[in-house]
C-alpha cells in the first residue's frame, strides 16, 4: 500500500486541522511542506489529475503573488501549473493524496472521504 501524502503548510489552520484528522485515524503518511519543497511540474499535474479539477481551480486567488502577477490573465493549464511551481503560495492547501485518490482539505472534513 502506497503511503498517504499531505501537501501541508504548518501556518495554515485548515492544513493543521486536516493533518490532525489523518493522525486521529492512525494512518501512516508523509508530510510535504510544499512552500519549502515545491512540487515538480509533473508531480503537480498528477495531483491535479487525481483531484479531477483544472489547474486554475487550485489557485489561491487571494494571495499577493496572484494579485501582483496573474490577476486578470487568461493562462493555459500548463501556464497555471508553471505559475504554481514558481509561486508555491498560489497552491490551495492542504491536499491529501492516497494512492489513486486525492482530496482538497477545504473544509478539513473532506479528507474523511478517502481515509
C-alpha positions as a Python dict, from the first residue, in 0.01 Angstrom:
ca = {
    (1, 'X'): (0, 0, 0),
    (2, 'X'): (133, 340, -101),
    (3, 'X'): (195, 597, 172),
    (4, 'X'): (-62, 877, 208),
    (5, 'X'): (82, 1224, 139),
    (6, 'X'): (-35, 1562, 267),
    (7, 'X'): (80, 1882, 97),
    (8, 'X'): (96, 2092, 411),
    (9, 'X'): (155, 2447, 526),
    (10, 'X'): (206, 2448, 905),
    (11, 'X'): (97, 2814, 922),
    (12, 'X'): (-248, 2731, 779),
    (13, 'X'): (-519, 2633, 1031),
    (14, 'X'): (-710, 2422, 773),
    (15, 'X'): (-389, 2237, 691),
    (16, 'X'): (-320, 2171, 1061),
    (17, 'X'): (-679, 2052, 1117),
    (18, 'X'): (-657, 1815, 820),
    (19, 'X'): (-327, 1677, 948),
    (20, 'X'): (-494, 1620, 1286),
    (21, 'X'): (-777, 1420, 1126),
    (22, 'X'): (-527, 1192, 949),
    (23, 'X'): (-334, 1143, 1275),
    (24, 'X'): (-659, 1057, 1459),
    (25, 'X'): (-727, 780, 1208),
    (26, 'X'): (-383, 632, 1277),
    (27, 'X'): (-279, 636, 914),
    (28, 'X'): (88, 647, 812),
    (29, 'X'): (161, 948, 597),
    (30, 'X'): (429, 1170, 452),
    (31, 'X'): (417, 1547, 512),
    (32, 'X'): (533, 1758, 218),
    (33, 'X'): (582, 2119, 317),
    (34, 'X'): (528, 2245, -34),
    (35, 'X'): (645, 2601, 43),
    (36, 'X'): (987, 2467, 146),
    (37, 'X'): (999, 2198, -126),
    (38, 'X'): (765, 2290, -412),
    (39, 'X'): (631, 2001, -620),
    (40, 'X'): (772, 1948, -969),
    (41, 'X'): (556, 2029, -1269),
    (42, 'X'): (494, 1655, -1326),
    (43, 'X'): (404, 1593, -962),
    (44, 'X'): (163, 1887, -956),
    (45, 'X'): (-4, 1775, -1281),
    (46, 'X'): (-55, 1428, -1134),
    (47, 'X'): (-211, 1573, -817),
    (48, 'X'): (-443, 1798, -1023),
    (49, 'X'): (-549, 1495, -1231),
    (50, 'X'): (-624, 1297, -914),
    (51, 'X'): (-827, 1589, -778),
    (52, 'X'): (-1024, 1595, -1105),
    (53, 'X'): (-1004, 1973, -1139),
    (54, 'X'): (-849, 2227, -1373),
    (55, 'X'): (-517, 2385, -1262),
    (56, 'X'): (-682, 2728, -1226),
    (57, 'X'): (-920, 2576, -968),
    (58, 'X'): (-621, 2504, -740),
    (59, 'X'): (-507, 2869, -741),
    (60, 'X'): (-540, 3078, -425),
    (61, 'X'): (-675, 3395, -581),
    (62, 'X'): (-645, 3598, -259),
    (63, 'X'): (-266, 3563, -248),
    (64, 'X'): (-49, 3869, -313),
    (65, 'X'): (152, 3666, -569),
    (66, 'X'): (-170, 3611, -766),
    (67, 'X'): (-285, 3972, -747),
    (68, 'X'): (58, 4108, -845),
    (69, 'X'): (141, 3863, -1124),
    (70, 'X'): (-166, 3682, -1257),
    (71, 'X'): (-491, 3867, -1183),
    (72, 'X'): (-693, 3917, -1500),
    (73, 'X'): (-464, 3692, -1706),
    (74, 'X'): (-604, 3406, -1911),
    (75, 'X'): (-340, 3133, -1887),
    (76, 'X'): (-335, 2782, -2030),
    (77, 'X'): (-345, 2480, -1795),
    (78, 'X'): (31, 2436, -1843),
    (79, 'X'): (97, 2802, -1765),
    (80, 'X'): (-107, 2780, -1443),
    (81, 'X'): (89, 2470, -1338),
    (82, 'X'): (413, 2655, -1413),
    (83, 'X'): (287, 2952, -1207),
    (84, 'X'): (221, 2725, -906),
    (85, 'X'): (565, 2565, -935),
    (86, 'X'): (729, 2908, -945),
    (87, 'X'): (498, 3064, -682),
    (88, 'X'): (400, 2775, -449),
    (89, 'X'): (199, 3012, -227),
    (90, 'X'): (-59, 3003, -507),
    (91, 'X'): (-134, 2635, -439),
    (92, 'X'): (-458, 2581, -245),
    (93, 'X'): (-398, 2373, 65),
    (94, 'X'): (-399, 2120, 212),
    (95, 'X'): (-406, 1846, -49),
    (96, 'X'): (-417, 1484, 64),
    (97, 'X'): (-319, 1210, -181),
    (98, 'X'): (-382, 844, -108),
    (99, 'X'): (-289, 610, -392),
    (100, 'X'): (-511, 699, -688),
    (101, 'X'): (-734, 937, -487),
    (102, 'X'): (-681, 1295, -382),
    (103, 'X'): (-888, 1549, -195),
    (104, 'X'): (-857, 1915, -101),
    (105, 'X'): (-889, 1965, 275),
    (106, 'X'): (-1124, 2260, 249),
    (107, 'X'): (-1308, 2202, 472),
    (108, 'X'): (-1076, 1962, 658),
    (109, 'X'): (-1358, 1704, 687),
    (110, 'X'): (-1325, 1644, 309),
    (111, 'X'): (-1027, 1422, 389),
    (112, 'X'): (-1254, 1175, 569),
    (113, 'X'): (-1387, 1066, 228),
    (114, 'X'): (-1055, 895, 148),
    (115, 'X'): (-945, 779, 495),
}
